[in-house]
């Protein structure tokens, strides 16, 4: 890597695993989005243009801003998506709670919100995990929720389930 490029950790729509990308340190947000679209084979669609966010931030980055102006530095985590908000529903003990989140929010942040909503604290909170509804899939804490949905379906459903217990 030269001193004129930076590495970024990318998650986003249609990106199943965290991807490491290299870009010129002086490029604009718009150029970064175009590079991501080219690398991912993503075409713009009638359902909206891609935009960029920093991890766990709600505000999309201005396309004409430089990476530095946007607060993007070497090895930062970024998210590219077309859904501006994702409606998340969490089910627990026959109760459901819903809230909208930024696609760059992590599973960890959603889990913390769910713990508060269902009043789980301490050991009770640590003994539960978010699992995608109708599956056995429990995304890792650092997964951006936007990587789990594709526009125009900007909704996610989780069950708050007990972690595997050792019986003895």
N, C-alpha and C positions, 0 to 999 in steps of 0.2 A: 504494500500500500504506500502510495506517495503522500507527501505532506499536503498535496493539493486535493486529496480525496478524503472522504469520511465514510465510515461504515455505519449502517443503520440496521436495527432489527425491525423487520416489517411483519405486521399481521394485517389481515383485512379480508374483504369479501372475496371468496373463492380461493383463499390461501389457507391450506390445511395446517401447515406447520410454520413456525417462526422462520422467516427467511432473512438471511444476511445479504444486504445490497451495498454496493459502493457507488458513491456519487461525488461529483465535484463539490468541494466545500462552498463554492460561491454560486451554486445554482439557485434558481427560484423554486418556490413550492410548486408552481405549475409545471416546471420542467421535471421535477421529481415525480409528480403524478403521471406525466406522460411516459417517463422511463418505466414506472411500475406497470402501467397499462401495456406497454410494449413487451416487457419481460413476461408478464402473466398472460399475454394474448387476450387481454380484456379490451373489448370494444365498447365505446360509449353506447348507451342504449336510450330508448325513449323514456325509461323510468328515472333518469337523472344522471347528472355528471358525478364523477368521482371527486371526493374531497379528502383532505388530509387532516388528521388530528394527532396530538401527542397523547401518549398513554394516560388513561384516567382523566383526560380533560374533556370538557363539554364543547368548547368553542373550536369551530373549524378554522384552519389556518388560511390566511388570505393568500390567494394564488400568486399575487405579484410580489409578495414578500420574499426576501432572501431567506435561506435556511437560518442564518444567524439572527435576522430580525424576527423570525418565527420561533426562536428559542430552540432550534434543532441543532444539536452538537454530535460529536463523534460517539457512536455506540448508543444513541438514544433510541427509545422504542416509539415507533410511529404506527399509525393505522390509516388505511385507505378504504373508503367505502362509499356507497351511494345512499344508504339509509342514514338520515340525519339523527333519528332517534329509534330506539328499539324498545318495544313494549315487552317487558319481562313479567311473567307470572310465576310465582313460587307457591307450590302446594305443600301443606304440612298438616297432619292430623285432621283431615277433611276440611281444612280451611284454605282459602286462596288469597294471596295479596299480589297486587299488580302495581307496577311503576314503570315509567319510561327512563331509559338510560342512554348515554352516548355509546356508540358502537366501540369506542376505544376503552370502555370500562372493563376491568378485569373480573374474572370469576371471584377473586378474593373480595372485591368491593361489593359485588352482588350478594355474596355469602354474608358479609358483615351487615348489609341492609336487611337481609332475610332474618338473621339472628335477632336484630332489633325489633323487626315486625312481629316475630313470634315469641319474643321475650326469652330467648335462649341466652344464657350467660355461662361463663366459665367452662367447666367440664361438659355440661350439656351442649354448649355450642361446638366444642372441639370434637364431640362424638358424632356430629352430623356433617354431611357433605351434600353439595348440589349435584343432582343427577338429571340428565335430559329426560323429559317426560317420555314414557313409552320405550325407554332403552335401559341398558346397563352402563351407559357412558357417563363418566364423571370427569369433566374437563379439569385440567390442572389449574391452580390458582392464578397463574400468569397468563392464561388464555384470554384474549379480548373477546367479548361476547359477539362482536360483529363478525368474527371469523366463523361463527356458527350459523349465520343466516345469510341469505342472498336476497337482494332487492328484487321484486317489490314486497316480498314477505319479510317484514321488519318486526317479527314477533318471535319470542322464545318462551319456552315453558320448562320449568325445573320442578322436580320433587326434592324436598329436603328430607334425606333419608339417613338412617343410622349407618355409620361406618361399620365395616365388618367387625364383629365382636368375637373374641376368643372365648370359647366355652370350655370349661374344664372341670 
